[in-house]
Amino acid sequence: MQGQAAPQEPKEPVRKSLKQRMAESEALWKETGHYHGIRELTLKEKDPLRYELFHSRLLSTVIASREVAKQISSSVMTREEGELSFALYTPEGDSVAFSTGIMAHIGVMGNFIKWMIGNDWEDDPGIAEGDHFANNDVLISAVHVPDVYFATPIFHQGSIIGWSCGVTHVLETGGITPGGGMSPLAVERQLEGIHLCAERVARKDRLRRDYELKIRRNTRLASFWLLDDRGRIAGNVLIREEVRKIIAEFGFDYYSAAIRELIEEGRRHHLARVRERMIPGRYRCPCFHTSLLKGRPGVLPQANADKLLHFPLQVSVDPSGGMRIDLDGVSRWGFHNFNAPRGSIYGGLSITLAQALDYDGRANSGCMLNIELNLPHGSIVNPDYEFVATGWSWGSVIAIFNGFLKCLSHGFFSRGYLEEVLTGGNVTTGVEFGGRDQYGRQTGGANAEPAASAGGARGVMDGIDAAWSLWNPEGDQGNAEMWELMYPYLYIGRRVVADSGGAGKRRGGACFESLWMIHNSNFVYIYQLPGIVRIATNYGIFGGYGGGPAYVNIAKHTDVAERIAARQEIPHGEGNPDRPDIKRLLKGEILIGEDAQYISEPLKEGALYEKLYLPGGGGYGDPLDRDIRQVERDISLHFVSEEAARKLYGAGGKANGDGEWKADAARSEKLRARMRKARLARAVPVKDWWQKERKRIASGGIKGETAEMYAECLTGAHDWASEYRAFWGLSDDFTFVTATEA
């Protein structure tokens, strides 16, 4: 009709950007104290069976994607070691369901997604169906450089409704030395190899040609990196397509609500576990590590120093179940590869929580919402230098979270959950290789077989021997034959190391050793990843011992080839550590007990490299309380030597007619009584000990790396510095005199 407005076309609803949706979710959390503002678990309460079926479908999907990716990759690290995981995330980057595998990445991959959203990736470079974004930049969010993440969006009716994300540990990153990006010589970011900074590397589920070229031109084992890439793409696509099937079955509205309800349930479940198993209060564990680079071959001038690293961990638990992890007083960042920014710390927190508290399938972002982190600015855990090296951040992470695990275990014990008490595990000391391989090609890579090292003791059982590590719970040693296909050496020994587990009423798990012979190459570098050196960081508990430091034995220019040809005895393991078999049996240049930051000159055909993946797990309880029949069994299995049985466990006995060591109960009781009496004789009152130590501190009796560490920490700390000075009765301006100042 004349004068009447023409009918308007219905308008498309205005779609909110990912950045807006993430901001709204964070605002709801701050306003309500519930994830996404969810106050009631409506779907679970209305139909718990459907809810559990939904969750099981998601969980089985991410686990299946991991298994598919393993088969596609064919990298030894991925297929043999099991160094990979996959997960489903909300549109805002919060984890919903996580696969088995390296669960360190539960929160870390999500923070990579959040970083892209927060930095407007939706606008530039844009996010489209079939895109895959890659990241291994720890300062964005990753654990360390070799862990490469792929994330791909999941669309529904033109809108992003989630992300699938996968991680694998690549064999080689193209750094300053051949190997997996963890070389001790890589003391700044630029020396670690390729960094992918949330980069779009695939479109329409196919790798970009320019990206492939970059990998081929800048890494030494490009084929395996690219196979890993294809495995990650396949795993992500499987999740994406299965999510669409789940939406078709359950409905989009149900899916959208349920993924968030699962996270809120994970948050509540975590709080309930903490309230149930921890007593509110403050738990503490001083943690340390070392970086020993002074005088090492090839070390750069700025890194030519030995450093003692300080991680004074404090865990506060409030009555609601909330936690605060405080590292005030921690060492500053440095020119070494132990720097562990927030992403690395999230990794250690994720993998510890997933096994110590949140281990029933609800390990997702909700578990970490009520945990506050204090990571001092400018420190080793929150560097203010953008080119900091992070290749072996795991060294710091494991030291810290072994301490965190000890704090949790004190709480478990206090509540009576003896079976949950778990002591520290191995600070994994893998090995990196480079040079010429057995096929005459340039090569480089890592052997991470200590992913299957040893577990710490529990309050009710010994640690697991040479088969499990807290830091990679599904890790494997990998078949020796597969490593021999990859690298120019042959295995001539692989066996459990006696006395490697921490002594205790419950013994820490024993670790293992590998003995390699360089084969078909006269140019092989070996870079020992820095593990436990000179100090123990796999703590025992309640009187249990930790393990000793890692080391290597090396034989060069020996007569091993002649002995093999003559069918004479050759080494297959260390044997007696006081006179190792490579020294007892061989003639040549023999290096014994090189520490775990050994950096070799090129080794040649026939050289032997013996790596002892020490230490084992920490022990639980007084070793003198161990059942002597268990000691007897340990000796029969070569997990404990007769000497250690006597010196550490006070177990007396002798060999029978068949040569088997048998414990003698009466003799053991007498020996243990003498040992307890000797302990009392050495003991001093705490007051006397305090006065002696205070005098040593105040008079400058603490020197070297220890003095430098404390001087640095007193300068940068706040509460820790005040408490340290107050405890020792020192002036408010007291500090340590270092060698430079002297």
Residue, then its C-alpha position, 0 to 999 in steps of 0.5 A: m500500500q502507498g506510504q507503507a514501508a517495504p518488508q525487511e529481509p530477516k537479518e543474520p544474527v551478529r556472530k560474536s568473535l572468538k575474542q568476545r566469547m573468550a572475554e565473556s567466559e572469563a568474565l563469567w568465571k570472575e563474576t560467579g566463581h564457576y566455569h562459564g557461569i555454570r552453577e548447576l550440572t543440569l545435564k548430568e543431574k537430568d540424565p546421568l547415563r546420557y551424560e556419561l555416554f557423551h563423555s565416553r564418546l569424547l574420551s574414546t575419540v581423542i584416545a583413538s586419534r592418538e593411536v591413529a597418529k602413532q601408526i601414521s607418524s612412524s617416528v621412533m619417538t612417536r610410534e615406539e616411545g609414545e610421545l604424543s597426545f590429543a585433545l578436544y577444546t572449547p571454542e575459547g581454548d579450554s580442554v574438555a577431554f584429553s587422551t592418554g600419553i604425555m598429559a603435560h599438555i592438557g592446559v598448555m595446548g589450550n593456552f596456545i589457542k587462547w594466545m591466537i584468539g587474544n592476538d586476533w588470529e581470527d582477523d589476520p591471518g584468519i581461521a578457516e575450515g581445514d586450517h592447522f596452526a603449529n606452535n612450539d614457542v614456549l613463550i607463547s605456550a609450550v613445554h619445550v621446543p621439541d614438542v610441536y602442537f597442531a590445532t585445527p578449528i571445528f566448524h558448525q554452520g559457519s561458526i567455530i565450536g571447538w578445536s582439536c589439538g595434537v602434540t608430538h615430540v619431534l626427533e630433531t629441531g635443527g639447532i646449534t648441534p644435531g639433536g632434538g632441540m635440547s642441547p646444553l649448548a643451546v643457551e639462547r632461543q636462536l640456537e635451538g632450531i625451528h620455532l613455530c609461532a602459532e603459524r598456519v602450516a596447513r590449509k584444507d588439511r594439507l601441509r603448505r609447500d613452503y612450510e614443508l620446504k622450511i622443514r626440509r631445509n632446516t632440520r637434519l631428520a626432516s622426513f620424521w618431522l613431516l611424518d609427525d606433521r601428517g600424524r597430527i593432521a590425521g589425529n585432528v581430522l579424526i577428532r573433528e569428524e567424530v565431533r560432527k557425528i556426536i553432534a548429529e547424535f546428541g544435538f548441537d545444543y546438548y554438545s555446546a552445553a555438555i562440553r562446558e559442564l564437563i569442565e565445571e564438573g572437573r573443577r568441582h571434582h578437583l576441589a573435592r579431591v583436595r578437600e578430601r585428601m589435603i589438610p589446609g595449610r602451607y606445605r614447603c619443599p626446597c628444590f634445586h638443580t644444576s647447570l654445569l657449563k663452565g669449560r665445556p667444549g663449544v660453550l658460548p662466552q655468556a654461558n661459561a659458568d656453573k650455576l646452582l638453581h633454586f626453586p623454593l616451592q611453597v604450596s598453600v591449600d585453603p579450606s575450599g580446596g583452592m591452591r596457591i603455588d608460590l615460587d618467590g625466591v626462585s633463581r633468575w633466568g640465565f644463559h642455559n636451557f633450563n629456563a621454564p616459562r609459564g607454559s612449561i610450569y603448566g605442563g608440570l602441573s597438568i601431568t602431576l595433577a592428572q596422576a595424583l588427584d584428577y586421574d578418573g577421566r575428568a582431567n581437563s581445564g577445570c582442574m586448574l581453575n582454582i590454582e593460583l601461580n606466583l611466578p616472579h617476573g624476571s625469574i627462571v619461571n617467568p623470564d623477561y628476556e624474549f630470547v631465553a632458551t627453553g630446550w631443557s625446561w623439563g629439568s626445572v619442571i621436574a625438580i619443581f614438581n617432584g617437590f610439589l608431589k612431595c607436598l601433596s604426599h604429606g597431605f595424603f599421609s596426614r589424611g590417611y591416604l597411604e596408598e596415594v603417597l608417591t615419591g619423586g621420579n627420575v629427572t629424565t636424562g636422554v641423549e642427543f646424537g649428531g654427525r654422520d649416520q651408518y648410511g653416510r648421511q648427515t644426521g641428528g636426533a634424540n633417544a628418549e628411552p628413559a621415558a620408561s625409567a623408574g617410578g617412586a615408591r608409594g606408601v604401600m608398595d615399591g616403585i615400578d622398576a625400569a618401566w614407568s616415569l611420572w613425566n611420561p606415564e605411557g612412555d616406552q624404551g622403544n625397541a633397540e632394533m628401531w633405535e639401531l635403524m635410526y642412529p649409528y650405534l648398536y646395543i650391546g647391553r641394556r639392563v637394570v642398574a643395581d642400587s639405582g632406586g632410592a632406599g627405603k622401607r618401600r624401595g624406589g624403582a630401579c633404573f636401567e642402563s644402555l651400552w652402545m657401540i658406534h657402528n659404521s661411522n667415524f663421526v658421531y657427536i653425543y650430547q648428554l641431556p643434563g639430568i641430575v648432576r651432583i645433587a638429588t632432585n628425586y626426593g625420598i620421603f619419611g626417611g626414604y633416600g633419593g637416588g644418586p646423580a646420573y653419569v656416563n662411561i666412555a671407551k675410545h680407541t679400544d680393542v673391542a673389535e679384536r675381542i669380538a673377533a676372537r669371541q672373547e668376553i666384552p662388556h654388556g653393562e657396568g658391572n661393579p661401579d668401582r671397576p666398570d667392565i669397560k675398564r676391567l675388560l678393555k684396553g684403550e682410552i677409558l673415561i669413567g663417571e663423566d657427569a650427566q652434562y658430558i659433551s663429547e668430541p666425535l666418537k669413532e667406529g667401535a667406541l663405547y658409550e654407556k649411559l646410566y639413566l640414574p637415578g631411580g625413584g625416591g624411597y619411602g620410609d626408613p630403610l632399616d624398616r624394610d622386610i629383609r625378605q624383600v631385600e633378599r628378593d631384590i638381591s636375587l633380581h639384581f636390583v640391590s647389591e649385597e654391599a648396599a643391603r648391608k650398608l643401607y638396609g642393615a640386612g645380614g646374610k650369606a650365599n647358600g650352596d647354590g650361590e643364592w644370597k639368603a637373609d639371616a633375621a637374627r644377624s640383621e636385627k643385630l646389625r640394624a641395632r648397631m646402625r640405629k645406635a650409631r645414628l644417635a651418636r652422630a645426632v646433635p640438638v637442633k639448637d646446636w646445629w642452628q648456631k653452628e650453621r648460622k655462624r657459617i652463614a654470617s661469617g662467609g663460610i658459604k662460597g662458590e655457586t651456593a653463595e652466588m645462588y643465595a645472593e641472587c635470590l635474596t636480591g630478587a625475592h620478597d617474602w622468601a628473603s624476609e623469612y630466610r633472614a629472620f630464620w637465621g637471625l640476620s640483618d635486613d640487608f644481609t647478603f652473601v659475598t660472591a667470588t666476583e665481589a670478593 
